[in-house]
Amino acid sequence: MAKLNIIKTPDNNYHLSGDLVFSTINNNIINKLELTPNQPPIHIDLQALQKIDSAGVALLIEWVKFARTHQLELIFDAIPPQLTALAKLSYLSECGLFTTQDPKING
């Protein structure tokens, strides 16, 4: 299993790599995003994720909820097919959170 890495880029966006699964998610990971009011849209690149499970989807949804609460915009880039498939199974594809057609999350 590959460790989950969350790297903040110089332009205040994020790049995720490794496995976004139950065993790689902890409190440090949950609070890893530095979201502050009045930030420009935040891009989260998911291209390098290798495995994703329902706990990974739950973490992304938690980040979306937090961003919306603080009137921030998250944009998921390069959504892996595995995440799109999990979203369809969970009926999340209907709200457009994790589809390649509409990866933008408005806060």
C-alpha positions as CSV (number, residue, x, y, z in Angstrom):
1,M,0.0,0.0,0.0
2,A,1.3,3.4,-0.9
3,K,1.3,6.2,1.7
4,L,-1.0,9.1,1.0
5,N,0.9,12.3,0.2
6,I,-0.6,15.8,0.2
7,I,1.7,18.4,-1.2
8,K,0.9,22.1,-1.1
9,T,2.2,23.8,-4.3
10,P,3.7,27.3,-4.4
11,D,0.4,28.7,-5.8
12,N,-1.5,27.3,-2.8
13,N,-3.1,24.4,-4.6
14,Y,-2.6,20.7,-3.7
15,H,-1.3,17.5,-5.3
16,L,-2.4,14.2,-3.9
17,S,-0.5,11.0,-4.5
18,G,-0.5,7.4,-3.2
19,D,-3.5,5.6,-1.7
20,L,-6.6,7.5,-0.5
21,V,-8.0,4.7,1.6
22,F,-9.1,4.1,5.2
23,S,-5.7,2.9,6.4
24,T,-3.9,6.1,5.1
25,I,-6.4,8.6,6.5
26,N,-5.9,10.1,10.0
27,N,-6.5,13.4,11.8
28,N,-3.4,14.9,10.3
29,I,-4.6,14.2,6.8
30,I,-8.1,15.4,7.5
31,N,-6.8,18.8,8.6
32,K,-4.0,19.0,6.0
33,L,-5.7,21.6,3.7
34,E,-5.0,25.1,4.7
35,L,-8.3,26.8,4.0
36,T,-8.7,30.5,4.9
37,P,-11.4,33.0,4.0
38,N,-11.1,35.0,0.8
39,Q,-8.8,32.6,-0.9
40,P,-8.9,32.2,-4.6
41,P,-10.2,28.9,-5.9
42,I,-8.2,25.9,-4.7
43,H,-7.2,23.2,-7.2
44,I,-6.7,19.7,-5.9
45,D,-4.9,17.5,-8.4
46,L,-6.0,13.8,-8.0
47,Q,-4.1,12.4,-11.0
48,A,-1.4,10.5,-9.0
49,L,-3.8,8.7,-6.7
50,Q,-3.4,4.9,-7.0
51,K,-6.2,3.5,-4.9
52,I,-9.4,5.1,-3.6
53,D,-12.0,3.6,-1.3
54,S,-15.2,4.9,0.4
55,A,-13.1,6.5,3.2
56,G,-11.2,8.5,0.6
57,V,-14.5,9.7,-0.9
58,A,-15.7,10.6,2.5
59,L,-12.6,12.7,3.1
60,L,-13.0,14.6,-0.1
61,I,-16.7,15.2,0.8
62,E,-15.6,16.5,4.2
63,W,-13.2,18.9,2.5
64,V,-16.0,20.1,0.2
65,K,-18.3,20.7,3.2
66,F,-15.6,22.6,5.1
67,A,-14.9,24.7,2.0
68,R,-18.6,25.5,1.5
69,T,-19.0,26.5,5.1
70,H,-16.1,29.0,4.7
71,Q,-17.4,30.2,1.2
72,L,-14.4,28.7,-0.6
73,E,-14.2,27.1,-4.0
74,L,-12.5,23.7,-4.5
75,I,-11.8,22.4,-7.9
76,F,-10.8,18.7,-8.3
77,D,-8.5,18.2,-11.2
78,A,-7.7,15.0,-13.1
79,I,-10.4,12.9,-11.4
80,P,-9.3,9.2,-11.6
81,P,-11.8,6.7,-13.1
82,Q,-11.9,4.8,-9.9
83,L,-13.2,7.8,-8.0
84,T,-15.8,8.4,-10.7
85,A,-16.9,4.8,-10.4
86,L,-17.2,5.0,-6.6
87,A,-19.2,8.2,-7.0
88,K,-21.7,6.4,-9.3
89,L,-22.1,3.5,-6.9
90,S,-22.8,6.0,-4.1
91,Y,-25.2,8.1,-6.2
92,L,-22.8,11.0,-5.8
93,S,-22.4,11.3,-9.6
94,E,-25.8,12.9,-9.7
95,C,-24.6,15.9,-7.8
96,G,-21.5,16.3,-10.0
97,L,-18.8,16.3,-7.3
98,F,-16.5,13.7,-8.8
99,T,-17.3,13.5,-12.5
100,T,-14.9,14.4,-15.3
101,Q,-17.7,16.4,-16.9
102,D,-18.1,18.8,-14.0
103,P,-15.1,18.5,-11.6
104,K,-15.7,22.0,-10.2
105,I,-17.0,22.4,-6.7
106,N,-18.5,25.7,-5.9
107,G,-18.3,27.0,-2.3
